[in-house]
Amino acid sequence: MHYIESGTGPPLVLLHAFPVDARMWRGVRAELEEHCRVITPDQRGLGHSPLDGSAAPSLDLVADDLLALLDRLELPRVRLGGCSMGGYVAMSVLRKAPERVSGLLLSGTRADADGEQQRENRLRTAERAETEGTEGWLADNSLPGLLGETTRQQRTDVVDEARGLIEEQPPHGVAWAQRAMAARRDGFDVLRDYAGPALVLRGAEDGLTPVESARDMAVSLPNGRLVTLPGAGHLAPLEIPSGFANEVREWLAETE
Protein backbone atom coordinates (compact mmCIF):
# COMPACT_ATOMS: atom_id res chain seq x y z
CA MET A 1 0.00 0.00 0.00
CA HIS A 2 1.65 3.21 -1.18
CA TYR A 3 1.42 6.16 1.20
CA ILE A 4 2.65 9.71 1.73
CA GLU A 5 3.82 10.74 5.17
CA SER A 6 4.96 14.01 6.75
CA GLY A 7 4.97 15.78 10.09
CA THR A 8 5.58 14.59 13.63
CA GLY A 9 3.38 13.92 16.60
CA PRO A 10 0.22 11.85 17.06
CA PRO A 11 -0.57 9.88 13.89
CA LEU A 12 -3.51 10.93 11.75
CA VAL A 13 -4.40 8.67 8.82
CA LEU A 14 -6.51 10.22 6.05
CA LEU A 15 -8.20 8.06 3.40
CA HIS A 16 -9.02 9.57 0.03
CA ALA A 17 -12.23 9.79 -1.96
CA PHE A 18 -13.17 8.14 -5.26
CA PRO A 19 -11.99 8.52 -7.99
CA VAL A 20 -8.81 10.28 -6.85
CA ASP A 21 -5.83 9.33 -4.67
CA ALA A 22 -3.85 10.48 -1.63
CA ARG A 23 -2.73 13.67 -3.36
CA MET A 24 -6.17 15.16 -2.65
CA TRP A 25 -4.87 15.77 0.90
CA ARG A 26 -1.88 17.93 -0.13
CA GLY A 27 -3.35 21.22 1.01
CA VAL A 28 -4.66 19.76 4.28
CA ARG A 29 -1.30 18.11 4.92
CA ALA A 30 0.52 21.43 4.64
CA GLU A 31 -1.81 22.86 7.30
CA LEU A 32 -1.62 19.91 9.71
CA GLU A 33 1.91 18.52 9.53
CA GLU A 34 3.15 20.87 12.27
CA HIS A 35 0.53 19.42 14.60
CA CYS A 36 0.57 15.69 13.84
CA ARG A 37 2.09 12.93 11.77
CA VAL A 38 -0.08 12.86 8.63
CA ILE A 39 -0.27 9.55 6.76
CA THR A 40 -2.24 9.39 3.51
CA PRO A 41 -2.37 6.01 1.72
CA ASP A 42 -3.41 5.30 -1.85
CA GLN A 43 -6.21 2.77 -1.63
CA ARG A 44 -6.02 -0.53 -3.52
CA GLY A 45 -5.91 -0.08 -7.30
CA LEU A 46 -5.74 3.73 -7.18
CA GLY A 47 -2.80 6.11 -7.19
CA HIS A 48 0.39 4.06 -6.77
CA SER A 49 -1.13 1.15 -4.83
CA PRO A 50 -1.38 -2.11 -6.81
CA LEU A 51 -4.60 -3.94 -7.51
CA ASP A 52 -4.89 -7.65 -6.77
CA GLY A 53 -7.28 -8.54 -9.55
CA SER A 54 -7.86 -12.03 -8.17
CA ALA A 55 -9.69 -10.73 -5.09
CA ALA A 56 -13.42 -10.05 -5.22
CA PRO A 57 -14.02 -6.32 -4.78
CA SER A 58 -14.60 -5.49 -1.12
CA LEU A 59 -13.83 -2.48 1.04
CA ASP A 60 -12.99 -4.96 3.80
CA LEU A 61 -9.89 -5.83 1.77
CA VAL A 62 -8.90 -2.17 1.68
CA ALA A 63 -9.37 -2.09 5.46
CA ASP A 64 -7.07 -5.12 5.70
CA ASP A 65 -4.50 -3.28 3.57
CA LEU A 66 -4.63 -0.34 5.96
CA LEU A 67 -4.33 -2.47 9.09
CA ALA A 68 -1.30 -4.19 7.56
CA LEU A 69 0.23 -0.77 6.86
CA LEU A 70 -0.36 0.30 10.47
CA ASP A 71 1.35 -2.88 11.64
CA ARG A 72 4.30 -2.18 9.35
CA LEU A 73 4.55 1.36 10.72
CA GLU A 74 4.22 0.00 14.28
CA LEU A 75 1.17 2.15 15.00
CA PRO A 76 -1.18 0.38 17.42
CA ARG A 77 -3.71 3.25 17.44
CA VAL A 78 -4.36 6.20 15.14
CA ARG A 79 -6.88 8.91 14.56
CA LEU A 80 -8.54 7.79 11.35
CA GLY A 81 -10.25 10.00 8.80
CA GLY A 82 -11.88 9.37 5.46
CA CYS A 83 -13.54 11.40 2.74
CA SER A 84 -16.35 9.79 0.71
CA MET A 85 -15.06 6.29 -0.18
CA GLY A 86 -12.37 6.80 2.44
CA GLY A 87 -15.14 7.13 5.01
CA TYR A 88 -16.59 3.80 3.91
CA VAL A 89 -13.17 2.21 4.42
CA ALA A 90 -12.84 3.84 7.83
CA MET A 91 -16.12 2.21 8.85
CA SER A 92 -14.80 -1.14 7.62
CA VAL A 93 -11.75 -0.64 9.83
CA LEU A 94 -14.04 0.07 12.77
CA ARG A 95 -15.91 -3.16 12.08
CA LYS A 96 -12.67 -5.16 12.04
CA ALA A 97 -10.49 -3.46 14.64
CA PRO A 98 -12.15 -0.61 16.59
CA GLU A 99 -9.36 -0.77 19.16
CA ARG A 100 -6.97 0.63 16.53
CA VAL A 101 -8.99 3.87 16.14
CA SER A 102 -8.44 6.55 18.79
CA GLY A 103 -10.58 9.12 16.98
CA LEU A 104 -12.80 9.13 13.90
CA LEU A 105 -13.14 11.82 11.24
CA LEU A 106 -15.75 11.42 8.48
CA SER A 107 -16.12 13.88 5.61
CA GLY A 108 -18.51 13.85 2.66
CA THR A 109 -19.53 10.28 3.34
CA ARG A 110 -22.57 8.33 4.46
CA ALA A 111 -23.23 5.23 6.54
CA ASP A 112 -26.12 3.69 4.65
CA ALA A 113 -25.50 1.11 1.94
CA ASP A 114 -26.27 1.87 -1.71
CA GLY A 115 -29.83 1.53 -2.95
CA GLU A 116 -30.56 -0.57 -6.01
CA GLN A 117 -30.31 2.32 -8.47
CA GLN A 118 -27.00 3.54 -7.08
CA ARG A 119 -25.55 0.02 -7.19
CA GLU A 120 -26.62 -0.34 -10.81
CA ASN A 121 -25.01 3.00 -11.67
CA ARG A 122 -21.76 1.94 -10.03
CA LEU A 123 -21.69 -1.37 -11.89
CA ARG A 124 -22.34 0.37 -15.21
CA THR A 125 -19.48 2.77 -14.51
CA ALA A 126 -17.20 -0.14 -13.63
CA GLU A 127 -18.00 -1.94 -16.86
CA ARG A 128 -17.50 1.19 -18.95
CA ALA A 129 -14.14 1.89 -17.28
CA GLU A 130 -12.94 -1.61 -18.15
CA THR A 131 -14.17 -1.56 -21.73
CA GLU A 132 -13.51 2.06 -22.73
CA GLY A 133 -10.96 3.35 -20.24
CA THR A 134 -11.77 6.51 -18.27
CA GLU A 135 -10.29 9.35 -20.31
CA GLY A 136 -12.56 12.36 -20.51
CA TRP A 137 -15.93 10.94 -19.60
CA LEU A 138 -15.24 9.92 -15.99
CA ALA A 139 -14.05 13.38 -14.98
CA ASP A 140 -16.85 15.06 -16.93
CA ASN A 141 -19.44 12.88 -15.21
CA SER A 142 -17.89 13.11 -11.73
CA LEU A 143 -16.84 16.73 -11.24
CA PRO A 144 -20.32 18.31 -11.02
CA GLY A 145 -21.12 16.06 -8.06
CA LEU A 146 -17.71 16.14 -6.42
CA LEU A 147 -17.16 19.90 -6.35
CA GLY A 148 -19.43 22.57 -4.95
CA GLU A 149 -20.84 25.38 -7.07
CA THR A 150 -18.50 27.93 -5.49
CA THR A 151 -15.50 25.85 -6.46
CA ARG A 152 -16.75 25.23 -10.00
CA GLN A 153 -17.41 28.94 -10.51
CA GLN A 154 -14.51 30.55 -8.65
CA ARG A 155 -11.69 28.02 -8.16
CA THR A 156 -10.69 26.91 -11.62
CA ASP A 157 -7.32 25.74 -10.30
CA VAL A 158 -9.07 23.28 -7.99
CA VAL A 159 -11.31 22.07 -10.83
CA ASP A 160 -8.22 21.48 -12.97
CA GLU A 161 -6.45 19.69 -10.13
CA ALA A 162 -9.42 17.41 -9.48
CA ARG A 163 -9.76 16.65 -13.19
CA GLY A 164 -6.09 15.74 -13.39
CA LEU A 165 -6.31 13.41 -10.41
CA ILE A 166 -9.35 11.63 -11.84
CA GLU A 167 -7.81 11.17 -15.28
CA GLU A 168 -4.65 9.64 -13.80
CA GLN A 169 -6.45 6.76 -12.07
CA PRO A 170 -6.07 3.28 -13.58
CA PRO A 171 -9.32 2.13 -15.23
CA HIS A 172 -9.22 -1.31 -13.62
CA GLY A 173 -8.72 0.28 -10.21
CA VAL A 174 -11.69 2.56 -10.86
CA ALA A 175 -13.83 -0.44 -11.80
CA TRP A 176 -12.72 -2.46 -8.75
CA ALA A 177 -13.44 0.44 -6.38
CA GLN A 178 -16.92 0.98 -7.83
CA ARG A 179 -17.79 -2.69 -7.38
CA ALA A 180 -16.38 -2.67 -3.85
CA MET A 181 -18.50 0.35 -2.92
CA ALA A 182 -21.59 -1.22 -4.49
CA ALA A 183 -21.10 -4.27 -2.25
CA ARG A 184 -20.54 -2.41 1.03
CA ARG A 185 -22.70 -2.93 4.10
CA ASP A 186 -24.65 -0.42 6.13
CA GLY A 187 -22.30 1.14 8.69
CA PHE A 188 -24.65 2.55 11.30
CA ASP A 189 -24.07 -0.42 13.62
CA VAL A 190 -20.34 0.25 13.87
CA LEU A 191 -20.92 3.97 14.39
CA ARG A 192 -23.33 3.30 17.26
CA ASP A 193 -20.77 1.00 18.86
CA TYR A 194 -17.84 3.40 18.54
CA ALA A 195 -17.36 5.32 21.81
CA GLY A 196 -14.32 7.38 20.79
CA PRO A 197 -14.30 11.04 19.77
CA ALA A 198 -15.77 11.61 16.32
CA LEU A 199 -16.18 14.54 13.94
CA VAL A 200 -18.48 14.57 10.92
CA LEU A 201 -17.75 17.23 8.31
CA ARG A 202 -20.00 18.13 5.39
CA GLY A 203 -19.55 20.74 2.70
CA ALA A 204 -22.59 23.00 2.59
CA GLU A 205 -22.74 22.56 -1.21
CA ASP A 206 -22.33 18.77 -1.17
CA GLY A 207 -24.94 17.38 -3.56
CA LEU A 208 -23.93 13.75 -2.97
CA THR A 209 -24.21 13.69 0.82
CA PRO A 210 -27.59 15.00 2.02
CA VAL A 211 -27.48 16.96 5.24
CA GLU A 212 -29.81 14.34 6.75
CA SER A 213 -27.20 11.62 6.09
CA ALA A 214 -24.46 13.61 7.80
CA ARG A 215 -26.75 14.43 10.72
CA ASP A 216 -27.75 10.79 11.11
CA MET A 217 -24.10 9.75 11.34
CA ALA A 218 -23.28 12.39 13.93
CA VAL A 219 -26.30 11.41 16.02
CA SER A 220 -25.42 7.70 15.78
CA LEU A 221 -21.91 8.31 17.11
CA PRO A 222 -22.03 8.48 20.94
CA ASN A 223 -19.36 11.20 20.96
CA GLY A 224 -19.92 12.67 17.52
CA ARG A 225 -20.66 16.18 16.33
CA LEU A 226 -21.43 17.66 12.93
CA VAL A 227 -19.72 20.67 11.36
CA THR A 228 -20.83 22.26 8.08
CA LEU A 229 -18.17 23.84 5.87
CA PRO A 230 -19.42 26.78 3.78
CA GLY A 231 -18.30 27.19 0.18
CA ALA A 232 -17.40 23.53 -0.29
CA GLY A 233 -18.92 20.44 -1.84
CA HIS A 234 -18.19 16.73 -1.61
CA LEU A 235 -14.39 17.09 -1.78
CA ALA A 236 -14.14 19.75 0.92
CA PRO A 237 -10.51 18.83 1.84
CA LEU A 238 -9.46 19.56 -1.74
CA GLU A 239 -11.71 22.60 -2.21
CA ILE A 240 -11.03 24.51 1.03
CA PRO A 241 -8.00 22.86 2.66
CA SER A 242 -7.41 25.68 5.16
CA GLY A 243 -11.00 25.73 6.39
CA PHE A 244 -11.07 21.95 6.57
CA ALA A 245 -7.76 21.81 8.44
CA ASN A 246 -8.90 24.46 10.93
CA GLU A 247 -11.80 22.25 11.99
CA VAL A 248 -9.54 19.21 12.22
CA ARG A 249 -6.97 21.11 14.31
CA GLU A 250 -9.63 22.16 16.78
CA TRP A 251 -10.91 18.60 16.99
CA LEU A 252 -7.40 17.22 17.50
CA ALA A 253 -6.81 19.69 20.32
CA GLU A 254 -10.07 18.69 21.96
CA THR A 255 -9.24 14.98 21.82
CA GLU A 256 -5.62 15.05 23.01
C-alpha positions in Angstrom: 0.0 0.0 0.0 1.7 3.2 -1.2 1.4 6.2 1.2 2.7 9.7 1.7 3.8 10.7 5.2 5.0 14.0 6.7 5.0 15.8 10.1 5.6 14.6 13.6 3.4 13.9 16.6 0.2 11.9 17.1 -0.6 9.9 13.9 -3.5 10.9 11.7 -4.4 8.7 8.8 -6.5 10.2 6.1 -8.2 8.1 3.4 -9.0 9.6 0.0 -12.2 9.8 -2.0 -13.2 8.1 -5.3 -12.0 8.5 -8.0 -8.8 10.3 -6.9 -5.8 9.3 -4.7 -3.8 10.5 -1.6 -2.7 13.7 -3.4 -6.2 15.2 -2.6 -4.9 15.8 0.9 -1.9 17.9 -0.1 -3.4 21.2 1.0 -4.7 19.8 4.3 -1.3 18.1 4.9 0.5 21.4 4.6 -1.8 22.9 7.3 -1.6 19.9 9.7 1.9 18.5 9.5 3.2 20.9 12.3 0.5 19.4 14.6 0.6 15.7 13.8 2.1 12.9 11.8 -0.1 12.9 8.6 -0.3 9.5 6.8 -2.2 9.4 3.5 -2.4 6.0 1.7 -3.4 5.3 -1.8 -6.2 2.8 -1.6 -6.0 -0.5 -3.5 -5.9 -0.1 -7.3 -5.7 3.7 -7.2 -2.8 6.1 -7.2 0.4 4.1 -6.8 -1.1 1.2 -4.8 -1.4 -2.1 -6.8 -4.6 -3.9 -7.5 -4.9 -7.6 -6.8 -7.3 -8.5 -9.5 -7.9 -12.0 -8.2 -9.7 -10.7 -5.1 -13.4 -10.1 -5.2 -14.0 -6.3 -4.8 -14.6 -5.5 -1.1 -13.8 -2.5 1.0 -13.0 -5.0 3.8 -9.9 -5.8 1.8 -8.9 -2.2 1.7 -9.4 -2.1 5.5 -7.1 -5.1 5.7 -4.5 -3.3 3.6 -4.6 -0.3 6.0 -4.3 -2.5 9.1 -1.3 -4.2 7.6 0.2 -0.8 6.9 -0.4 0.3 10.5 1.4 -2.9 11.6 4.3 -2.2 9.3 4.5 1.4 10.7 4.2 0.0 14.3 1.2 2.1 15.0 -1.2 0.4 17.4 -3.7 3.3 17.4 -4.4 6.2 15.1 -6.9 8.9 14.6 -8.5 7.8 11.3 -10.3 10.0 8.8 -11.9 9.4 5.5 -13.5 11.4 2.7 -16.4 9.8 0.7 -15.1 6.3 -0.2 -12.4 6.8 2.4 -15.1 7.1 5.0 -16.6 3.8 3.9 -13.2 2.2 4.4 -12.8 3.8 7.8 -16.1 2.2 8.9 -14.8 -1.1 7.6 -11.7 -0.6 9.8 -14.0 0.1 12.8 -15.9 -3.2 12.1 -12.7 -5.2 12.0 -10.5 -3.5 14.6 -12.2 -0.6 16.6 -9.4 -0.8 19.2 -7.0 0.6 16.5 -9.0 3.9 16.1 -8.4 6.6 18.8 -10.6 9.1 17.0 -12.8 9.1 13.9 -13.1 11.8 11.2 -15.7 11.4 8.5 -16.1 13.9 5.6 -18.5 13.9 2.7 -19.5 10.3 3.3 -22.6 8.3 4.5 -23.2 5.2 6.5 -26.1 3.7 4.6 -25.5 1.1 1.9 -26.3 1.9 -1.7 -29.8 1.5 -2.9 -30.6 -0.6 -6.0 -30.3 2.3 -8.5 -27.0 3.5 -7.1 -25.5 0.0 -7.2 -26.6 -0.3 -10.8 -25.0 3.0 -11.7 -21.8 1.9 -10.0 -21.7 -1.4 -11.9 -22.3 0.4 -15.2 -19.5 2.8 -14.5 -17.2 -0.1 -13.6 -18.0 -1.9 -16.9 -17.5 1.2 -19.0 -14.1 1.9 -17.3 -12.9 -1.6 -18.1 -14.2 -1.6 -21.7 -13.5 2.1 -22.7 -11.0 3.4 -20.2 -11.8 6.5 -18.3 -10.3 9.3 -20.3 -12.6 12.4 -20.5 -15.9 10.9 -19.6 -15.2 9.9 -16.0 -14.0 13.4 -15.0 -16.9 15.1 -16.9 -19.4 12.9 -15.2 -17.9 13.1 -11.7 -16.8 16.7 -11.2 -20.3 18.3 -11.0 -21.1 16.1 -8.1 -17.7 16.1 -6.4 -17.2 19.9 -6.4 -19.4 22.6 -4.9 -20.8 25.4 -7.1 -18.5 27.9 -5.5 -15.5 25.8 -6.5 -16.7 25.2 -10.0 -17.4 28.9 -10.5 -14.5 30.6 -8.6 -11.7 28.0 -8.2 -10.7 26.9 -11.6 -7.3 25.7 -10.3 -9.1 23.3 -8.0 -11.3 22.1 -10.8 -8.2 21.5 -13.0 -6.4 19.7 -10.1 -9.4 17.4 -9.5 -9.8 16.6 -13.2 -6.1 15.7 -13.4 -6.3 13.4 -10.4 -9.3 11.6 -11.8 -7.8 11.2 -15.3 -4.6 9.6 -13.8 -6.5 6.8 -12.1 -6.1 3.3 -13.6 -9.3 2.1 -15.2 -9.2 -1.3 -13.6 -8.7 0.3 -10.2 -11.7 2.6 -10.9 -13.8 -0.4 -11.8 -12.7 -2.5 -8.8 -13.4 0.4 -6.4 -16.9 1.0 -7.8 -17.8 -2.7 -7.4 -16.4 -2.7 -3.8 -18.5 0.3 -2.9 -21.6 -1.2 -4.5 -21.1 -4.3 -2.2 -20.5 -2.4 1.0 -22.7 -2.9 4.1 -24.7 -0.4 6.1 -22.3 1.1 8.7 -24.6 2.6 11.3 -24.1 -0.4 13.6 -20.3 0.3 13.9 -20.9 4.0 14.4 -23.3 3.3 17.3 -20.8 1.0 18.9 -17.8 3.4 18.5 -17.4 5.3 21.8 -14.3 7.4 20.8 -14.3 11.0 19.8 -15.8 11.6 16.3 -16.2 14.5 13.9 -18.5 14.6 10.9 -17.8 17.2 8.3 -20.0 18.1 5.4 -19.6 20.7 2.7 -22.6 23.0 2.6 -22.7 22.6 -1.2 -22.3 18.8 -1.2 -24.9 17.4 -3.6 -23.9 13.8 -3.0 -24.2 13.7 0.8 -27.6 15.0 2.0 -27.5 17.0 5.2 -29.8 14.3 6.7 -27.2 11.6 6.1 -24.5 13.6 7.8 -26.7 14.4 10.7 -27.7 10.8 11.1 -24.1 9.7 11.3 -23.3 12.4 13.9 -26.3 11.4 16.0 -25.4 7.7 15.8 -21.9 8.3 17.1 -22.0 8.5 20.9 -19.4 11.2 21.0 -19.9 12.7 17.5 -20.7 16.2 16.3 -21.4 17.7 12.9 -19.7 20.7 11.4 -20.8 22.3 8.1 -18.2 23.8 5.9 -19.4 26.8 3.8 -18.3 27.2 0.2 -17.4 23.5 -0.3 -18.9 20.4 -1.8 -18.2 16.7 -1.6 -14.4 17.1 -1.8 -14.1 19.7 0.9 -10.5 18.8 1.8 -9.5 19.6 -1.7 -11.7 22.6 -2.2 -11.0 24.5 1.0 -8.0 22.9 2.7 -7.4 25.7 5.2 -11.0 25.7 6.4 -11.1 22.0 6.6 -7.8 21.8 8.4 -8.9 24.5 10.9 -11.8 22.2 12.0 -9.5 19.2 12.2 -7.0 21.1 14.3 -9.6 22.2 16.8 -10.9 18.6 17.0 -7.4 17.2 17.5 -6.8 19.7 20.3 -10.1 18.7 22.0 -9.2 15.0 21.8 -5.6 15.0 23.0 
